[in-house]
Amino acid sequence: MNIPMITGHLAAIFTVSMWSLTYIATKYLLNTFTPTEILLIRFVIGIITLKLLWPKGMGFDFKREPYFILAGLFGVCLYFLTENYALTKTTACNVGIILAITPLFTAITTKIFYGSSEKLTISFFLGFFASFIGIVLLSVKGSADLAFHPIGDILAVLAGLIWSFYSVLTKKTNNYGYNAIVVTRRTFLYGIIFILPFALFSGIENVTLANFANPLNLTYMLFLGIGASALCFASWNYAVKSIGAVPTIIYLYATPSITILFAYLLLGEMLTLEGFIGCGLITLGLLISQGFISKLYQFCKNRLTEK
């Protein structure tokens, strides 16, 4: 495995770990702000952060620009509006668990648009099956706070489908050879443009200095803007460019385990024994899907052969 591959996997792990906390942060901020207000503020903070990190821009190409526009629409506006509204109708645990099906959506959409360039192996499906069992176990008995919330849970599924289209678009925009920060900033710009009509329609009366005087409101909003938006979108784009859309998206299998851990620590959403087993199965599914189990088996087999 070469250096770009290693750094690509590390970037994906970093991104998913950070994003697993966004459900917790957003769930708390929804006590003060509307979903649209949170979305607008976090991406304004994000685009400012990216501009400070990398002031250089990129040219305007009429043939390429539609892909950045669509990436902003799907990956910034539609996905996060859907996710944020889902969090108003269901628990942080439910959203984190349901969005673990996103890799399957992404694998299917990527296969449709790119054909043989993204291979779907037996390991991928075996890993998905193991993770799916873990997700079901978590959903049924894993958390004392888990229950079926039709509207919120359906919105979470829709968010996963929307993100799969964003992943396909990211694969396209990364092929242009631009710096990951520049690509992310251009995507944020269009995302904010699409968010603005929703913000103007619903109003932004909660965006006041008094609300940001709350240390947790300020901390969580800065985390969403700088960490989960600016840094993570750039690292996600880098990971997709380095290891491919499907291998990157597979790391989302780890989201439920991380989300539930922090939901317990920060929100008090309790986890049962079945929940721990479910998290273990999800982790096993991740290892199988990425081919780590087969590589370990081959390594052991070669060592035994040498002896």
Buried (B, 14 or more C-beta within 10 A) or exposed (E): EEEEEEBBBBBBBBBBBBBBBBBBBBBBBBEBBBBBBBBBBBBBBBBBBBBEBBEEEBEEEEEBEEBBBBBBBBBBBBBBBBBBBBBBBBBBBBBBBBBBBBBBBBBBBBBEBBEEEBEBEEBBBBBBBBBBBBBBBBBEBBBEBBEEBEEBBBBBBBBBBBBBBBBBBBBBBBEEEBBBBBBBBBBBBBBBBBBEEBBEEEEBEBBEEEBBEBEEBEEBBBBBBBBBBBBBBBBBBBBBBBBBBBBBBBBBBBBBBBBBBBBBEBBEBBBBEBBBBBBBBBBBBBBBBBBEBBEEEEEEEEEEEEE
